[in-house]
Amino acid sequence: MNEKYNVYLVSDSTGETLDRIFLSLKSQFANFEYEKKEFAFVRTEQQIDKIIKECIKFNNSLILYTIVETKLAKYISNQSEKNNVPCFGILGNLILSFSKLLNQKAIHKPSAQHVLDEDYYRRIEAIQFTMIHDDGKKIDDIDSADVVLLGVSRTSKTPTSIYLANRGFKTVNIPLVLDQKIPSTLTTNKKICIVGLVADPESLVDIRRNRVAIMKDHKLKEYTDLDFIKKELADSKILFKKNNWPVIDVTRRSVEETAASILKIIEIKKHK
C-alpha cells in the first residue's frame, strides 16, 4: 500500500498559480496518495511558524510554496530544513533566472499578477459577454464575439466558453438542434473564429443519460437514442465541412485541452 502524504500549498497570494502547478505535478504520478491543505495570503513569519508546527505533527508532510518576497521565502525554506520537512519553492529559481536574463531586478511583490490593468478588465468584459450569450440565448450581436462554438448538446460548449472567457475571449456558444437554422451571420462573417465541436456518439449517450437522470425527465427518449445522436452528429459535421469550419473532437479531452486547441486556431486565423 502506498504511503499517504500531507501536502501543504503555501502562497503569499490567492494560491491559484500554485494549485494549478500542483495539479499538473500530481497528474504525473499514478500512485500518489495525498491530503492537501491550502494556505493563501501567507505574508508573515508567524503564519509560517504555525504551518511548520502543523507539518511536524504528521508523517510524510511536504510543502510547496509560491512566495516572492525574498526574506520570507528564505524563512520558510530555513524553517522547513531545520524541522526536516521537505519544502519546494516553485517560483524562486525561475524569477532569479529571468532576472539574470532580463538584466533587471524582480519587484518581489505578492499578487503582482492580479493588478487591475487593461487585461483584467478585458477578461471581466469577456466573462460577462460569454455568460449572456451562453447556449444561444443571445445572437443579435454575434459580430462582437471573438469565438463562436457550435455543437450538439453535451459537447462541452459552455465550460469551454467560460474557460476561453477567462482568457479574455468573448465567446458565443450555439447548440445545434435538428431542423433549426443557425444565424446567417455565421456564414458571411469571415472575421469571427468559428469552431465546431463533436464527440463520439456512444460517449454522448452516456453523458446525456446521466444528464436526464439528474433532471429526472424520462420522456426525453430521443435525446438519449444512439441513432438520433448519430444523425445529429452527422448533420453537424456536414455543416462544418460545408462552411470550412475547423472541428475538434472533445471525446476524452479535458476542457483545458479543447480550449488550447481553439486558442491555436485563433492564432492561426490571426495570421492569415
Secondary structure by P-SEA (a helix, b strand, c coil): cbbbbbbbbbbcccaaaaaaaaaaaaaacccccbbbbbbcccccaaaaaaaaaaaaaccbbbbbbbcccaaaaaaaaaaaaaaccbbbbccaaaaaaaaaaacccccccccccccccaaaaaaaaaaaaaaaacccccccccccccbbbbbccccaaaaaaaaaaaaccbbbbbbbccccccccccccccccbbbbbbccaaaaaaaaaaaaaaaccccccccccaaaaaaaaaaaaaaaaaabbbbbbcccccaaaaaaaaaaaaaaaaac
